Amino acid sequence: MKVSKQQWDEEYASGRWDFLSSADEQTRQACIAAFIASYTPGEVLDLGCGPGDLLSWLKPGSVSHYTGVDVSEVALAKVADQSFPVDRVAMSLTDYTPPARDIGTIVASEVLYFVDNPAAHVKRIVDACSSVGSVVISLVAPNERKPNWERASNRVWSQFDDLGWDCHQSVRVENYARGAGWDLRFYLLDAKVAGDAD
């Protein structure tokens, strides 16, 4: 499912991905933001951030810095400034190496289908940081009407299962009107950043 930078830019410019900013898609963003505030506040690294929909849900008191990484400069141009610092990095997550500092949460929402060996790339990014409190992954839930997406999600989950990370919470968000759903997994990695969340 690899897509070129040019194609991503064209699709964002044409409005192909505007539905991701719709109200129907926002419950999973709210869940991610609530987890960050409760368990691993601090810096947020959003891989495949698109236009930065997560930002409107993040509480300023729980986020010290936000870095959005996306291959599409068209999408990144829509990432809004906030009361906390916001960085925009135009790069594929497969090429991205973060600065060696403490990260509260790494988010990869609806992006890992498009990457070969996604778990290996996320682990490489985690290992490059000084510490990471949690990793949050969101993927389309199984749906008999979308077998290709189900296969893609299963491929990603299987790779993360092989990492042996502690899945602290798993949540399914469903939109019954649309017949769509998303599985979210919250991996706690570093107690130093997670604080006394346990």
TORPA-4810 file (N, C-alpha, C, O; in nm, 3 decimals):
<nodes>
NODE_1_0.082_-0.121_0.000_0.000_0.000_0.000_0.086_0.127_0.000_0.040_0.233_0.042_M
NODE_2_0.209_0.117_-0.046_0.296_0.233_-0.047_0.243_0.338_-0.145_0.193_0.305_-0.252_K
NODE_3_0.254_0.465_-0.104_0.204_0.576_-0.185_0.315_0.680_-0.193_0.384_0.705_-0.095_V
NODE_4_0.331_0.741_-0.310_0.438_0.838_-0.329_0.403_0.971_-0.264_0.286_1.001_-0.238_S
NODE_5_0.507_1.052_-0.238_0.487_1.185_-0.183_0.398_1.268_-0.274_0.309_1.338_-0.228_K
NODE_6_0.424_1.261_-0.405_0.344_1.338_-0.500_0.196_1.300_-0.491_0.109_1.386_-0.495_Q
NODE_7_0.170_1.170_-0.480_0.031_1.125_-0.472_-0.035_1.172_-0.343_-0.150_1.215_-0.345_Q
NODE_8_0.039_1.165_-0.229_-0.017_1.216_-0.103_-0.051_1.364_-0.116_-0.159_1.406_-0.075_W
NODE_9_0.041_1.443_-0.173_0.016_1.587_-0.188_-0.106_1.612_-0.275_-0.190_1.697_-0.243_D
NODE_10_-0.116_1.539_-0.384_-0.230_1.557_-0.475_-0.361_1.518_-0.407_-0.463_1.586_-0.424_E
NODE_11_-0.359_1.411_-0.330_-0.482_1.366_-0.265_-0.524_1.460_-0.153_-0.643_1.485_-0.135_E
NODE_12_-0.428_1.513_-0.077_-0.464_1.613_0.026_-0.515_1.741_-0.039_-0.610_1.802_0.010_Y
NODE_13_-0.451_1.783_-0.149_-0.494_1.906_-0.217_-0.633_1.892_-0.276_-0.708_1.990_-0.281_A
NODE_14_-0.668_1.772_-0.321_-0.799_1.750_-0.384_-0.911_1.729_-0.282_-1.028_1.728_-0.319_S
NODE_15_-0.876_1.713_-0.154_-0.977_1.689_-0.051_-1.007_1.542_-0.029_-1.100_1.508_0.044_G
NODE_16_-0.928_1.453_-0.090_-0.951_1.309_-0.079_-0.954_1.263_0.067_-1.027_1.170_0.101_R
NODE_17_-0.874_1.327_0.155_-0.862_1.283_0.294_-0.933_1.377_0.391_-0.913_1.366_0.512_W
NODE_18_-1.015_1.467_0.339_-1.085_1.561_0.429_-1.176_1.490_0.529_-1.202_1.542_0.637_D
NODE_19_-1.225_1.372_0.492_-1.316_1.301_0.581_-1.251_1.266_0.714_-1.320_1.247_0.814_F
NODE_20_-1.116_1.259_0.717_-1.047_1.227_0.841_-1.064_1.336_0.946_-1.044_1.313_1.065_L
NODE_21_-1.102_1.457_0.902_-1.125_1.567_0.995_-1.272_1.581_1.034_-1.308_1.672_1.108_S
NODE_22_-1.356_1.491_0.984_-1.500_1.499_1.013_-1.530_1.456_1.156_-1.448_1.391_1.222_S
NODE_23_-1.648_1.492_1.203_-1.689_1.457_1.340_-1.688_1.306_1.361_-1.658_1.258_1.470_A
NODE_24_-1.722_1.230_1.256_-1.727_1.084_1.268_-1.592_1.024_1.307_-1.587_0.917_1.367_D
NODE_25_-1.485_1.092_1.272_-1.351_1.039_1.294_-1.287_1.086_1.425_-1.177_1.043_1.459_E
NODE_26_-1.355_1.174_1.497_-1.288_1.243_1.607_-1.289_1.169_1.741_-1.210_1.202_1.829_Q
NODE_27_-1.375_1.071_1.759_-1.379_1.002_1.887_-1.247_0.934_1.918_-1.202_0.936_2.033_T
NODE_28_-1.185_0.874_1.817_-1.056_0.809_1.843_-0.949_0.911_1.878_-0.859_0.882_1.958_R
NODE_29_-0.957_1.030_1.819_-0.860_1.135_1.855_-0.878_1.176_2.001_-0.781_1.197_2.073_Q
NODE_30_-1.005_1.188_2.043_-1.033_1.223_2.183_-0.980_1.116_2.278_-0.928_1.149_2.385_A
NODE_31_-0.994_0.989_2.241_-0.942_0.880_2.325_-0.790_0.888_2.338_-0.735_0.870_2.446_C
NODE_32_-0.723_0.915_2.227_-0.577_0.927_2.229_-0.535_1.042_2.319_-0.443_1.027_2.400_I
NODE_33_-0.601_1.156_2.305_-0.567_1.273_2.387_-0.592_1.247_2.534_-0.513_1.290_2.618_A
NODE_34_-0.699_1.177_2.567_-0.729_1.146_2.708_-0.623_1.055_2.766_-0.582_1.072_2.881_A
NODE_35_-0.578_0.958_2.689_-0.472_0.869_2.736_-0.344_0.947_2.763_-0.280_0.928_2.866_F
NODE_36_-0.307_1.035_2.670_-0.186_1.115_2.687_-0.193_1.196_2.816_-0.099_1.197_2.895_I
NODE_37_-0.306_1.264_2.836_-0.321_1.348_2.956_-0.314_1.265_3.084_-0.261_1.312_3.185_A
NODE_38_-0.367_1.144_3.081_-0.376_1.062_3.201_-0.248_0.985_3.232_-0.216_0.964_3.349_S
NODE_39_-0.176_0.942_3.129_-0.066_0.849_3.150_0.072_0.902_3.113_0.167_0.885_3.191_Y
NODE_40_0.086_0.965_2.998_0.221_1.004_2.955_0.222_1.146_2.899_0.247_1.165_2.780_T
NODE_41_0.195_1.244_2.984_0.204_1.383_2.937_0.348_1.418_2.901_0.443_1.350_2.942_P
NODE_42_0.363_1.524_2.824_0.496_1.567_2.782_0.497_1.595_2.634_0.399_1.646_2.579_G
NODE_43_0.606_1.562_2.569_0.617_1.586_2.426_0.543_1.478_2.348_0.549_1.360_2.382_E
NODE_44_0.473_1.520_2.243_0.400_1.428_2.156_0.465_1.426_2.019_0.491_1.531_1.960_V
NODE_45_0.492_1.306_1.970_0.545_1.286_1.836_0.438_1.213_1.756_0.407_1.098_1.785_L
NODE_46_0.382_1.280_1.656_0.268_1.229_1.580_0.316_1.187_1.441_0.339_1.272_1.355_D
NODE_47_0.331_1.056_1.420_0.381_1.003_1.295_0.267_0.988_1.194_0.165_0.926_1.223_L
NODE_48_0.284_1.046_1.076_0.176_1.045_0.977_0.061_1.132_1.023_-0.055_1.092_1.019_G
NODE_49_0.095_1.252_1.068_-0.003_1.339_1.137_-0.108_1.397_1.045_-0.211_1.445_1.094_C
NODE_50_-0.087_1.396_0.912_-0.182_1.461_0.822_-0.196_1.608_0.858_-0.096_1.674_0.884_G
NODE_51_-0.319_1.660_0.860_-0.340_1.801_0.893_-0.341_1.831_1.043_-0.373_1.942_1.084_P
NODE_52_-0.306_1.731_1.125_-0.294_1.755_1.269_-0.425_1.754_1.345_-0.445_1.835_1.435_G
NODE_53_-0.514_1.662_1.310_-0.645_1.657_1.377_-0.633_1.631_1.527_-0.718_1.675_1.604_D
NODE_54_-0.529_1.559_1.568_-0.513_1.529_1.711_-0.494_1.656_1.793_-0.532_1.661_1.910_L
NODE_55_-0.435_1.758_1.733_-0.400_1.880_1.806_-0.518_1.945_1.877_-0.503_1.995_1.988_L
NODE_56_-0.634_1.945_1.814_-0.748_2.013_1.875_-0.798_1.944_2.000_-0.877_2.001_2.075_S
NODE_57_-0.752_1.820_2.025_-0.795_1.745_2.143_-0.691_1.746_2.254_-0.723_1.711_2.368_W
NODE_58_-0.569_1.784_2.223_-0.463_1.782_2.323_-0.479_1.897_2.422_-0.503_2.011_2.381_L
NODE_59_-0.464_1.867_2.551_-0.476_1.969_2.654_-0.341_2.038_2.672_-0.240_1.971_2.694_K
NODE_60_-0.337_2.171_2.663_-0.208_2.241_2.676_-0.130_2.203_2.801_-0.007_2.198_2.797_P
NODE_61_-0.198_2.177_2.911_-0.128_2.141_3.034_-0.063_2.004_3.031_0.023_1.975_3.114_G
NODE_62_-0.103_1.920_2.935_-0.046_1.785_2.929_0.053_1.769_2.814_0.114_1.663_2.800_S
NODE_63_0.070_1.872_2.732_0.160_1.864_2.618_0.260_1.979_2.625_0.222_2.096_2.631_V
NODE_64_0.387_1.944_2.624_0.491_2.047_2.630_0.540_2.086_2.491_0.593_2.196_2.472_S
NODE_65_0.522_1.996_2.394_0.575_2.018_2.260_0.508_1.916_2.168_0.482_1.802_2.209_H
NODE_66_0.479_1.955_2.045_0.417_1.864_1.949_0.501_1.866_1.821_0.534_1.972_1.769_Y
NODE_67_0.535_1.747_1.772_0.603_1.734_1.643_0.517_1.647_1.553_0.491_1.531_1.584_T
NODE_68_0.473_1.703_1.442_0.397_1.629_1.343_0.487_1.592_1.227_0.553_1.678_1.168_G
NODE_69_0.490_1.464_1.194_0.573_1.413_1.084_0.480_1.360_0.976_0.398_1.273_1.002_V
NODE_70_0.494_1.411_0.856_0.412_1.362_0.745_0.487_1.384_0.615_0.560_1.481_0.599_D
NODE_71_0.467_1.292_0.522_0.534_1.303_0.392_0.474_1.416_0.308_0.540_1.466_0.217_V
NODE_72_0.350_1.456_0.338_0.280_1.556_0.257_0.295_1.696_0.313_0.249_1.725_0.424_S
NODE_73_0.359_1.784_0.237_0.371_1.923_0.277_0.235_1.993_0.270_0.211_2.089_0.344_E
NODE_74_0.148_1.947_0.182_0.012_2.004_0.172_-0.062_1.979_0.303_-0.128_2.070_0.354_V
NODE_75_-0.052_1.857_0.357_-0.117_1.826_0.485_-0.055_1.907_0.598_-0.127_1.963_0.680_A
NODE_76_0.078_1.914_0.602_0.146_1.984_0.710_0.113_2.133_0.713_0.114_2.194_0.820_L
NODE_77_0.084_2.190_0.598_0.049_2.332_0.593_-0.080_2.361_0.668_-0.106_2.476_0.705_A
NODE_78_-0.161_2.258_0.692_-0.287_2.275_0.765_-0.273_2.253_0.915_-0.368_2.274_0.990_K
NODE_79_-0.155_2.211_0.960_-0.132_2.189_1.103_-0.130_2.324_1.174_-0.045_2.409_1.145_V
NODE_80_-0.222_2.343_1.266_-0.240_2.474_1.330_-0.142_2.497_1.444_-0.102_2.403_1.512_A
NODE_81_-0.104_2.622_1.463_-0.023_2.660_1.579_-0.107_2.645_1.706_-0.230_2.652_1.703_D
NODE_82_-0.036_2.624_1.818_-0.102_2.605_1.947_-0.033_2.692_2.052_0.060_2.766_2.021_Q
NODE_83_-0.080_2.682_2.174_-0.016_2.756_2.283_0.118_2.694_2.322_0.199_2.759_2.387_S
NODE_84_0.141_2.568_2.283_0.268_2.501_2.304_0.342_2.494_2.169_0.279_2.509_2.065_F
NODE_85_0.473_2.473_2.170_0.548_2.469_2.044_0.500_2.356_1.952_0.472_2.245_1.998_P
NODE_86_0.490_2.387_1.823_0.449_2.289_1.722_0.555_2.287_1.611_0.585_2.390_1.551_V
NODE_87_0.611_2.169_1.586_0.705_2.151_1.476_0.640_2.067_1.368_0.564_1.975_1.397_D
NODE_88_0.671_2.098_1.244_0.622_2.023_1.128_0.741_1.968_1.051_0.830_2.043_1.011_R
NODE_89_0.743_1.837_1.031_0.855_1.773_0.963_0.802_1.704_0.838_0.722_1.610_0.847_V
NODE_90_0.846_1.750_0.722_0.802_1.693_0.595_0.893_1.576_0.558_0.998_1.594_0.495_A
NODE_91_0.851_1.458_0.599_0.935_1.340_0.580_0.853_1.215_0.605_0.759_1.216_0.684_M
NODE_92_0.887_1.109_0.538_0.825_0.980_0.567_0.875_0.930_0.702_0.990_0.954_0.739_S
NODE_93_0.789_0.862_0.776_0.832_0.807_0.905_0.941_0.702_0.886_1.015_0.673_0.980_L
NODE_94_0.953_0.645_0.766_1.059_0.547_0.741_1.196_0.612_0.734_1.298_0.546_0.753_T
NODE_95_1.200_0.744_0.707_1.327_0.817_0.700_1.352_0.903_0.823_1.462_0.954_0.842_D
NODE_96_1.252_0.919_0.906_1.260_1.013_1.018_1.338_0.955_1.135_1.317_0.840_1.174_Y
NODE_97_1.429_1.035_1.191_1.497_1.001_1.315_1.475_1.117_1.412_1.512_1.230_1.380_T
NODE_98_1.417_1.092_1.527_1.386_1.202_1.620_1.510_1.248_1.694_1.610_1.176_1.700_P
NODE_99_1.505_1.369_1.750_1.614_1.410_1.839_1.618_1.322_1.963_1.515_1.271_2.007_P
NODE_100_1.736_1.304_2.018_1.752_1.217_2.136_1.707_1.293_2.260_1.790_1.347_2.334_A
NODE_101_1.576_1.296_2.284_1.522_1.359_2.404_1.403_1.278_2.453_1.359_1.184_2.387_R
NODE_102_1.351_1.315_2.570_1.238_1.243_2.629_1.110_1.275_2.553_1.078_1.391_2.530_D
NODE_103_1.040_1.171_2.514_0.911_1.185_2.446_0.804_1.124_2.535_0.820_1.011_2.582_I
NODE_104_0.698_1.197_2.559_0.588_1.142_2.638_0.515_1.034_2.561_0.498_0.922_2.610_G
NODE_105_0.472_1.068_2.438_0.390_0.975_2.360_0.425_0.983_2.212_0.438_1.092_2.156_T
NODE_106_0.440_0.867_2.150_0.449_0.858_2.005_0.316_0.804_1.955_0.269_0.700_2.002_I
NODE_107_0.256_0.874_1.860_0.126_0.836_1.804_0.145_0.797_1.658_0.214_0.866_1.583_V
NODE_108_0.083_0.686_1.618_0.077_0.646_1.478_-0.067_0.606_1.449_-0.107_0.492_1.471_A
NODE_109_-0.144_0.702_1.400_-0.288_0.683_1.381_-0.322_0.674_1.233_-0.305_0.771_1.159_S
NODE_110_-0.370_0.560_1.191_-0.416_0.538_1.053_-0.306_0.563_0.950_-0.333_0.618_0.843_E
NODE_111_-0.183_0.522_0.981_-0.074_0.546_0.888_0.010_0.420_0.860_0.072_0.411_0.754_V
NODE_112_0.012_0.326_0.951_0.110_0.217_0.941_0.078_0.115_0.834_0.163_0.032_0.801_L
NODE_113_-0.043_0.118_0.778_-0.073_0.030_0.665_0.017_0.059_0.545_0.047_-0.030_0.465_Y
NODE_114_0.060_0.184_0.534_0.128_0.232_0.415_0.280_0.214_0.422_0.352_0.264_0.335_F
NODE_115_0.327_0.143_0.525_0.471_0.131_0.550_0.510_-0.016_0.553_0.444_-0.098_0.616_V
NODE_116_0.619_-0.049_0.484_0.675_-0.183_0.497_0.742_-0.194_0.635_0.807_-0.100_0.680_D
NODE_117_0.725_-0.307_0.701_0.785_-0.332_0.833_0.757_-0.218_0.931_0.850_-0.162_0.989_N
NODE_118_0.629_-0.184_0.952_0.596_-0.067_1.035_0.645_-0.078_1.179_0.694_0.021_1.234_P
NODE_119_0.633_-0.195_1.241_0.676_-0.208_1.380_0.826_-0.184_1.393_0.870_-0.124_1.491_A
NODE_120_0.903_-0.230_1.297_1.048_-0.210_1.302_1.081_-0.061_1.294_1.173_-0.015_1.362_A
NODE_121_1.009_0.013_1.211_1.036_0.157_1.200_0.995_0.231_1.327_1.066_0.321_1.372_H
NODE_122_0.881_0.195_1.384_0.839_0.260_1.509_0.939_0.228_1.620_0.974_0.316_1.698_V
NODE_123_0.984_0.103_1.628_1.083_0.066_1.731_1.214_0.143_1.710_1.277_0.185_1.806_K
NODE_124_1.255_0.159_1.584_1.377_0.235_1.557_1.364_0.379_1.609_1.458_0.434_1.666_R
NODE_125_1.247_0.439_1.588_1.223_0.575_1.635_1.222_0.579_1.788_1.280_0.669_1.849_I
NODE_126_1.157_0.481_1.850_1.156_0.472_1.996_1.299_0.463_2.050_1.335_0.533_2.144_V
NODE_127_1.379_0.376_1.989_1.515_0.353_2.037_1.604_0.476_2.020_1.702_0.492_2.093_D
NODE_128_1.571_0.564_1.925_1.651_0.684_1.902_1.623_0.793_2.006_1.705_0.883_2.023_A
NODE_129_1.510_0.785_2.074_1.475_0.884_2.177_1.547_0.851_2.307_1.588_0.737_2.330_C
NODE_130_1.561_0.951_2.393_1.620_0.925_2.525_1.528_0.833_2.605_1.574_0.740_2.671_S
NODE_131_1.399_0.860_2.600_1.299_0.773_2.662_1.165_0.801_2.596_1.143_0.910_2.542_S
NODE_132_1.077_0.704_2.601_0.942_0.717_2.546_0.845_0.659_2.648_0.859_0.544_2.690_V
NODE_133_0.746_0.740_2.687_0.649_0.693_2.785_0.551_0.593_2.727_0.522_0.491_2.790_G
NODE_134_0.500_0.622_2.606_0.402_0.530_2.547_0.401_0.544_2.396_0.446_0.644_2.340_S
NODE_135_0.350_0.439_2.333_0.324_0.440_2.189_0.177_0.408_2.170_0.126_0.311_2.226_V
NODE_136_0.109_0.489_2.090_-0.034_0.470_2.063_-0.052_0.440_1.915_-0.007_0.516_1.829_V
NODE_137_-0.117_0.328_1.886_-0.142_0.287_1.748_-0.293_0.282_1.725_-0.366_0.230_1.810_I
NODE_138_-0.339_0.334_1.612_-0.480_0.325_1.574_-0.489_0.267_1.433_-0.422_0.314_1.341_S
NODE_139_-0.573_0.163_1.418_-0.593_0.099_1.288_-0.741_0.065_1.270_-0.815_0.054_1.368_L
NODE_140_-0.783_0.051_1.146_-0.921_0.014_1.116_-0.953_-0.123_1.178_-0.874_-0.217_1.166_V
NODE_141_-1.068_-0.131_1.244_-1.112_-0.258_1.303_-1.162_-0.353_1.195_-1.198_-0.308_1.086_A
NODE_142_-1.163_-0.484_1.223_-1.211_-0.580_1.124_-1.351_-0.546_1.075_-1.439_-0.512_1.154_P
NODE_143_-1.369_-0.555_0.943_-1.496_-0.522_0.880_-1.509_-0.608_0.755_-1.426_-0.599_0.664_N
NODE_144_-1.612_-0.691_0.751_-1.625_-0.784_0.638_-1.644_-0.712_0.505_-1.621_-0.770_0.399_E
NODE_145_-1.687_-0.585_0.511_-1.704_-0.509_0.387_-1.572_-0.450_0.337_-1.565_-0.400_0.225_R
NODE_146_-1.467_-0.456_0.423_-1.338_-0.399_0.385_-1.227_-0.500_0.413_-1.142_-0.478_0.499_K
NODE_147_-1.227_-0.612_0.339_-1.129_-0.718_0.368_-0.985_-0.674_0.347_-0.896_-0.722_0.417_P
NODE_148_-0.959_-0.585_0.252_-0.821_-0.541_0.229_-0.767_-0.463_0.348_-0.652_-0.481_0.388_N
NODE_149_-0.852_-0.377_0.406_-0.810_-0.301_0.523_-0.792_-0.394_0.643_-0.700_-0.374_0.723_W
NODE_150_-0.879_-0.494_0.655_-0.865_-0.588_0.766_-0.733_-0.663_0.757_-0.663_-0.680_0.857_E
NODE_151_-0.698_-0.707_0.637_-0.569_-0.777_0.619_-0.452_-0.684_0.653_-0.355_-0.726_0.716_R
NODE_152_-0.464_-0.559_0.610_-0.356_-0.464_0.637_-0.340_-0.440_0.788_-0.229_-0.435_0.839_A
NODE_153_-0.453_-0.425_0.858_-0.447_-0.406_1.003_-0.388_-0.528_1.073_-0.303_-0.514_1.161_S
NODE_154_-0.432_-0.646_1.033_-0.381_-0.768_1.095_-0.230_-0.782_1.076_-0.160_-0.828_1.165_N
NODE_155_-0.181_-0.741_0.959_-0.037_-0.746_0.933_0.038_-0.658_1.032_0.141_-0.698_1.086_R
NODE_156_-0.013_-0.537_1.055_0.053_-0.445_1.146_0.048_-0.497_1.290_0.150_-0.498_1.359_V
NODE_157_-0.070_-0.540_1.335_-0.083_-0.588_1.473_0.009_-0.707_1.498_0.068_-0.719_1.606_W
NODE_158_0.020_-0.795_1.400_0.106_-0.912_1.416_0.251_-0.871_1.440_0.320_-0.932_1.522_S
NODE_159_0.296_-0.768_1.369_0.433_-0.722_1.388_0.453_-0.660_1.527_0.557_-0.679_1.589_Q
NODE_160_0.354_-0.587_1.575_0.366_-0.528_1.709_0.357_-0.635_1.817_0.423_-0.624_1.920_F
NODE_161_0.278_-0.739_1.794_0.274_-0.851_1.889_0.413_-0.912_1.905_0.453_-0.952_2.014_D
NODE_162_0.487_-0.919_1.794_0.620_-0.978_1.798_0.719_-0.895_1.879_0.820_-0.948_1.925_D
NODE_163_0.692_-0.765_1.897_0.781_-0.680_1.977_0.772_-0.713_2.126_0.868_-0.691_2.201_L
NODE_164_0.658_-0.766_2.169_0.641_-0.801_2.310_0.622_-0.682_2.402_0.645_-0.692_2.523_G
NODE_165_0.578_-0.568_2.348_0.554_-0.450_2.431_0.432_-0.470_2.519_0.343_-0.548_2.487_W
NODE_166_0.429_-0.398_2.631_0.318_-0.404_2.726_0.200_-0.324_2.673_0.204_-0.201_2.673_D
NODE_167_0.095_-0.393_2.628_-0.026_-0.324_2.585_-0.109_-0.292_2.709_-0.178_-0.379_2.763_C
NODE_168_-0.101_-0.168_2.753_-0.165_-0.126_2.877_-0.317_-0.120_2.862_-0.391_-0.155_2.954_H
NODE_169_-0.363_-0.073_2.746_-0.506_-0.065_2.718_-0.531_-0.093_2.571_-0.448_-0.061_2.485_Q
NODE_170_-0.646_-0.152_2.543_-0.691_-0.171_2.406_-0.837_-0.126_2.400_-0.919_-0.170_2.480_S
NODE_171_-0.868_-0.040_2.304_-1.001_0.018_2.295_-1.051_0.007_2.151_-0.976_0.029_2.057_V
NODE_172_-1.177_-0.029_2.136_-1.240_-0.024_2.003_-1.340_0.090_2.001_-1.429_0.099_2.085_R
NODE_173_-1.325_0.177_1.904_-1.416_0.289_1.883_-1.498_0.257_1.760_-1.442_0.231_1.653_V
NODE_174_-1.631_0.259_1.773_-1.717_0.224_1.660_-1.816_0.336_1.629_-1.870_0.401_1.719_E
NODE_175_-1.837_0.356_1.500_-1.937_0.450_1.452_-2.046_0.366_1.385_-2.030_0.322_1.271_N
NODE_176_-2.154_0.345_1.456_-2.257_0.254_1.406_-2.327_0.309_1.282_-2.367_0.231_1.195_Y
NODE_177_-2.342_0.440_1.273_-2.408_0.498_1.156_-2.329_0.471_1.029_-2.387_0.445_0.923_A
NODE_178_-2.197_0.476_1.039_-2.113_0.452_0.923_-2.073_0.307_0.907_-2.023_0.267_0.801_R
NODE_179_-2.094_0.229_1.009_-2.050_0.090_1.003_-1.898_0.078_1.000_-1.843_-0.012_0.937_G
NODE_180_-1.831_0.169_1.069_-1.685_0.171_1.071_-1.636_0.167_1.215_-1.707_0.207_1.308_A
NODE_181_-1.515_0.119_1.233_-1.457_0.115_1.366_-1.306_0.118_1.360_-1.246_0.095_1.255_G
NODE_182_-1.245_0.146_1.475_-1.099_0.155_1.487_-1.055_0.087_1.615_-1.119_0.100_1.719_W
NODE_183_-0.946_0.015_1.605_-0.884_-0.044_1.723_-0.765_0.041_1.764_-0.679_0.073_1.682_D
NODE_184_-0.761_0.078_1.893_-0.652_0.156_1.948_-0.579_0.073_2.053_-0.643_0.011_2.139_L
NODE_185_-0.448_0.072_2.046_-0.368_0.005_2.148_-0.273_0.107_2.209_-0.211_0.187_2.138_R
NODE_186_-0.262_0.102_2.341_-0.181_0.197_2.416_-0.070_0.117_2.485_-0.095_0.045_2.582_F
NODE_187_0.051_0.130_2.434_0.166_0.057_2.488_0.242_0.147_2.585_0.292_0.252_2.545_Y
NODE_188_0.250_0.107_2.712_0.332_0.180_2.809_0.474_0.125_2.804_0.496_0.004_2.817_L
NODE_189_0.571_0.215_2.785_0.709_0.169_2.767_0.803_0.212_2.878_0.887_0.133_2.920_L
NODE_190_0.791_0.335_2.927_0.890_0.389_3.019_0.825_0.449_3.142_0.760_0.553_3.133_D
NODE_191_0.841_0.385_3.256_0.776_0.431_3.379_0.828_0.567_3.423_0.758_0.640_3.492_A
NODE_192_0.951_0.603_3.384_1.006_0.735_3.422_0.921_0.847_3.366_0.902_0.950_3.430_K
NODE_193_0.870_0.827_3.244_0.787_0.927_3.183_0.642_0.908_3.223_0.568_1.005_3.241_V
NODE_194_0.601_0.782_3.238_0.461_0.753_3.273_0.429_0.801_3.414_0.313_0.819_3.449_A
NODE_195_0.533_0.823_3.494_0.511_0.872_3.631_0.441_0.769_3.716_0.475_0.651_3.712_G
NODE_196_0.341_0.813_3.793_0.271_0.721_3.882_0.140_0.675_3.823_0.044_0.651_3.896_D
NODE_197_0.133_0.661_3.688_0.009_0.623_3.621_-0.041_0.487_3.664_-0.161_0.461_3.659_A
NODE_198_0.049_0.399_3.708_0.007_0.266_3.752_-0.065_0.277_3.885_-0.109_0.177_3.940_D
</nodes>
